[in-house]
Amino acid sequence: MPSAAGDKIFIKTAAARYKMPPELLAGVCWIEVGGDPNFIDRVAFEVRSFDWSGPDWVDRNLTITNNPVKTSFGPVSIQLRTAAQAMRLNPSEMSTAQLRSLASCLQKDVFNIEIVARHLQMKTIVRLSSHVLFAFGLFVFIATPSNKYSWMKDMDPLIATLPVDDGSGSRTIFTLLLLTAIVVTQMGIVFYR
């Protein structure tokens, strides 16, 4: 492992590349550093890979260990599946050899910090987009008039009374369903792993 000064440079470079405060990346690195020694991670990965080497039915029903993609590697501990997703790869489609190669790359500080920064950036974008989606739904809910004839009064203020809205319209129901769908989508985006 390089010196702390070397890691500081890696952290500042990765933070600048992904447009995040270097203190955020440094804090995550500091919290996640350590864990099991590297050889324990390697043994856990090999045991899990063997356990998960059977046909799909066996893997789904008879395995006793976690999926190998859930093994964490690197000085800044990160799961293989999270690292693969940060690289825009599908971890379930990666071979054991590809996962081993990724695990070896994660042992290098430069690569490890880069992947952690990329993962943090992805989480920030996803959370921001979920908030924007919610704000849009809330705007639609607020902007939808409660009386479907209220636009007439806006067009001609001399209209004294508006036709009675018998409530048979589905405007309120539609906007509530839209808002509910957006909230459910937002929760799915935020909690999707």
TABELLIN-V95815 format. One record per residue. N is the residue number from 1. RES is the residue in one small letter. PHI is phi as a letter, one per 40 degrees, with the letter a starting at -180 (none if undefined). OMEGA is omega in whole degrees, 0 to 359 (none if undefined). BURIAL is I if it has 24 or more other ideal C-beta (glycine too) atoms within 12 Angstrom, else O. Layout:
N/RES/PHI/OMEGA/BURIAL + N/RES/PHI/OMEGA/BURIAL
//
This chain:
1/m/none/180/O + 2/p/c/180/O + 3/s/c/178/O + 4/a/c/179/O + 5/a/c/177/O + 6/g/c/178/O + 7/d/c/179/I + 8/k/c/178/O + 9/i/c/179/O + 10/f/c/182/I + 11/i/c/180/I + 12/k/c/180/O + 13/t/c/180/O + 14/a/c/179/I + 15/a/c/179/I + 16/a/c/181/O + 17/r/c/183/O + 18/y/b/173/I + 19/k/f/177/O + 20/m/b/178/I + 21/p/c/179/O + 22/p/c/178/I + 23/e/c/178/O + 24/l/c/180/O + 25/l/c/179/I + 26/a/c/179/I + 27/g/c/178/O + 28/v/c/179/I + 29/c/c/181/I + 30/w/c/181/O + 31/i/c/186/O + 32/e/c/182/I + 33/v/c/178/O + 34/g/h/183/O + 35/g/g/181/O + 36/d/c/173/O + 37/p/c/184/O + 38/n/d/183/I + 39/f/c/177/O + 40/i/c/178/O + 41/d/c/181/I + 42/r/c/179/I + 43/v/c/179/O + 44/a/d/180/I + 45/f/c/182/I + 46/e/c/178/O + 47/v/c/179/O + 48/r/c/179/I + 49/s/c/178/I + 50/f/c/181/O + 51/d/c/182/O + 52/w/c/183/I + 53/s/c/183/O + 54/g/c/173/O + 55/p/c/183/O + 56/d/d/182/O + 57/w/c/179/O + 58/v/c/180/O + 59/d/c/182/O + 60/r/c/192/O + 61/n/b/188/O + 62/l/b/180/O + 63/t/c/181/O + 64/i/b/180/O + 65/t/b/174/O + 66/n/c/176/O + 67/n/d/181/I + 68/p/d/180/I + 69/v/c/178/I + 70/k/c/178/I + 71/t/c/180/I + 72/s/c/179/I + 73/f/b/172/I + 74/g/g/176/I + 75/p/d/171/I + 76/v/c/190/I + 77/s/d/179/I + 78/i/a/180/I + 79/q/c/179/I + 80/l/d/182/I + 81/r/c/179/I + 82/t/c/178/I + 83/a/c/179/I + 84/a/c/179/I + 85/q/c/177/I + 86/a/c/177/I + 87/m/c/181/I + 88/r/g/175/O + 89/l/b/176/O + 90/n/c/184/O + 91/p/c/181/I + 92/s/c/178/O + 93/e/c/181/O + 94/m/c/178/I + 95/s/c/178/O + 96/t/c/179/O + 97/a/c/178/O + 98/q/c/178/O + 99/l/c/176/I + 100/r/c/179/I + 101/s/c/178/O + 102/l/c/179/I + 103/a/c/178/I + 104/s/c/179/O + 105/c/c/181/I + 106/l/c/178/I + 107/q/c/180/I + 108/k/c/185/I + 109/d/d/184/I + 110/v/d/181/I + 111/f/c/183/I + 112/n/d/180/I + 113/i/c/178/I + 114/e/c/181/I + 115/i/c/178/I + 116/v/c/179/I + 117/a/c/179/I + 118/r/c/179/I + 119/h/c/179/I + 120/l/c/179/I + 121/q/c/179/I + 122/m/c/180/I + 123/k/c/180/I + 124/t/c/180/O + 125/i/c/181/O + 126/v/c/180/O + 127/r/c/178/O + 128/l/c/181/O + 129/s/c/178/O + 130/s/c/177/I + 131/h/c/177/O + 132/v/c/178/O + 133/l/c/179/I + 134/f/c/180/I + 135/a/c/177/O + 136/f/c/179/O + 137/g/c/178/I + 138/l/c/177/O + 139/f/c/179/O + 140/v/c/180/O + 141/f/c/181/I + 142/i/c/185/O + 143/a/c/180/O + 144/t/c/183/I + 145/p/c/178/O + 146/s/c/178/O + 147/n/b/185/O + 148/k/c/179/O + 149/y/b/184/O + 150/s/c/178/O + 151/w/c/180/O + 152/m/c/180/O + 153/k/c/177/O + 154/d/c/181/O + 155/m/c/183/O + 156/d/b/183/O + 157/p/c/181/O + 158/l/c/178/O + 159/i/c/185/O + 160/a/c/181/O + 161/t/b/179/O + 162/l/c/173/O + 163/p/d/182/O + 164/v/c/175/O + 165/d/c/185/O + 166/d/c/177/O + 167/g/g/181/O + 168/s/c/177/O + 169/g/c/183/O + 170/s/b/181/O + 171/r/d/182/O + 172/t/c/179/O + 173/i/c/179/O + 174/f/c/182/O + 175/t/c/176/I + 176/l/c/177/O + 177/l/c/178/O + 178/l/c/180/I + 179/l/c/177/I + 180/t/c/179/O + 181/a/c/180/O + 182/i/c/179/I + 183/v/c/178/O + 184/v/c/177/O + 185/t/c/178/O + 186/q/c/179/I + 187/m/c/178/O + 188/g/c/180/O + 189/i/c/185/O + 190/v/c/185/O + 191/f/c/178/O + 192/y/c/179/O + 193/r/b/none/O
//
